[in-house]
Amino acid sequence: MAEALNAIRRVGTVENQAGNLKLRFPEAATSELQPAIDTLRVGKAEATGLLSGPHPAELARASAVLNPAGVRIMALEGGATIGVWSDLDGPEVRAALHTLGLDGIPVRYLDSVGIPARYRLRRVEGEPVPAGVLAEMEKSPAEPWNVRDQMLMKIRWKGARKGGLGRK
């Protein structure tokens, strides 16, 4: 069982969500991981028992996503809030927040209006998106990076990081 869990964790994540196994890994790895997937399916009870909390490797991987993206926890009037740069938000950042158990905390963009200056010091590559794009992202809380990417492609924004729109 531990081998199957580790095989998935080498390329993705394995979580116990209310007694169900949730596997996340690149689609291209499906055939290679099929034996591990089958093992987990047969030994689901044992696997969920082993997954009582995030695996240390998953925690390290999540930190390795958030730290270089300049993500921070801010103390705002409404309480703890996650600060993310608009150009660096994406599914990887949100998955890392989930892994660390921070996905229940509200997310605000560090380059948004109303964020105190002490949180706005930027030590990461790239530059925040234009104000109009940011405004549209804030209207779409489910997957704002899709709105960002579509809008930036239309205006052919040159502030995108090398290798993609706002992502590594």
N, C-alpha and C positions, 0 to 999 in steps of 0.2 A: 504494500500500500504506500509506504513512504517513497519508494522508487517512482511510483506512478505520480504522486503529488509533486515530487521534485522534477520529473520530466516536464510537467506542465509549467511549473514555476520557472524553469530555465528560459522560457520564451513568453510567459504570460502570468496570469494569476489564477488562483483557485480560492473560492470563498464559500463559507457555510452561511447561507441566508435562510433563516427560519427552517432549518433542517433540509434544505435543498442545496445541492452543489451548483455553484455558478462558476463556469470556466470561461476565461477570456484569454485568447491567444490568436496570433495571426492566422488567417484562413489558410494560408499557404502551408502551414505546419500540420493541418488536420490529418493527412494520411500518415505522417510520421508519428503523431501522437495517438493514433487510434488504439493501439494496445493499452496505453495508459488510461485513455478515456473509458475503455471497456472494463478495465480493472476497477476504476472508481465507480462505475455504474453497478457492478456486481457487489462491491464492498462499500456501498454508500454509507451505511451506518457507521462503519469503522472510520471511513474518511471524514465524515462530519464530526466525529468525536475528536479526531486529530486536529481539526480546524477550529478549535475553540476561540481563537483570536488570530489576527494577522501574523503571518510567518515573518520572522526577522528580516529575511531577504526581501519580502514584499514591502516592509516598512522602509528598508534602505532604498529600494527602487523608487518608492513614492517620494522620499526625500530628495533623491537624485533628480527628480523631475521638477519639484517645487523650488528648490534652492536656486538653481541657475536661472529660473524664470522670475526671480525676485518676488515670489509670493510671500505675503506676510499676514500675520494676524494683527488686526487693529482694534484698539479700544475706542469705539465711537459712542455717541450718546445712546444709541439703541442697543448697545452691548457689543460683544465680540463680533467682528466682521472680518471676512477674508478679503485681503486686497490683492488684486491681480491686474497686471498691465493689459490693456485692451488688445494690444498686438500679440500677446503671448498666451492668451486664453485659448483653450481647446480641449478636446476630449481627453488628452493625456493629463492635463492639469486637473480636470474634474475627476478622473479616475484615481489620481494620486490623493486628492482630497478625500475621496470615498474610502480608500484604503486606510488612511489615517483616522477615519471616523470624524472628519471635519465637514462632510457634505451636508450636514444639517445646519451649518452656520451660513448666514447670508453672505453673498459675494458682491463686492463693489469694485468698480474699476478705479485703480489708483490715479488715473488721469482724468477722472470724472470730477464734476463740480461738487464742492462740499467736502472733499477729502483734505484733512489738515496737511499743511506743508511738511510736517515732520515725517509723514509716510510717503511723500512723493519723491524722495531722493532715488534716482534711478541709477542702478549699477549693473544693468544688463544691456546687451546689444539691442539694436533696433530703435524704433521710435513709436510712440503711441499713434493710433490712427487719427485721421482728421475728425474734428468735432461732430460733423454731420453723420459720419459712420458710427462714432461712439453713441450718439443719440439713438440711432436705429438698433444698435446692439442692445442697448438698455431696454428697448421695447420688446425684445425677443429673448426672455430669460432661459428658455429651454436649451437652445444651442446657438448662442449669439455669434460664435465664431463662423458659422455658415453664412449669416447675414454679412459679417465683416468681409469674409473672403469673396463673396459675390459682388459686393459693392466695390471692393478694392480692385477686383479684376476689371470692372466696368470703367473705373477712372484711371486704370494702369498706374497705381500708386507706386512710387519709387522707394518708399520707406520700408517696404517689406524686407524681412531678413533673408539672407541668402538661403536658398533651398526651399522656399515656400512663403506663403503669405503669413507672416507673423510667427512662423514656427521654424524650428531647426531643420 
